[in-house]
Amino acid sequence: MREVVGNIWDYHAKGHWVGITTNAVTKENGEAVMGRGIALQAAQRFPLLARQLGAKLRHDGNHVYAWPDYRLFTFPTKRHWQNPSPLALIEQSAVELTALIDQGTIQAPIVIPRPGCGNGQLDWKDVGPVLAKIWNDRFLVITQS
């Protein structure tokens, strides 16, 4: 795992896959709740994503999903958007993401913001070591410049 500083969408423009931190909540209209941070940015850039993710959440649950047409993957950090991120869910998502890369579903390197460290209320000093045990240099964790 490497840490980088920059704009995640600049990496996306260069062809990298980008991780969108998400939760498991869907609205009455079927769309996933994507109201803050990188999830909101992705929903604004890709208008169909909230509905597509909502369908996956309702059918298959809160897991990592690949969106090849967008070069995006969703990375669950919360069960409900109002609650803090559980570290165990971030660890589970990291393992699922690694499996998708190993299978060739998602092409590395990938870029993701520090999962659970914004609206999820976790500290990077707690999350970083958990991810470092799972991820190698195919994973770029980005902070804004």
Protein Blocks (a to p, Z undefined) as FASTA:
>chain_A
ZZdeddfklmmmnopacdddddfbdcfkopacdfehjllmmmmmmmmlmmmmmmmmmmno
pcddddfknopacddfbfblkbccdfklmmmmmmmmmmmmmnomaccddddddehilmno
pafklmmmmmmmmpcckbccdddZZ
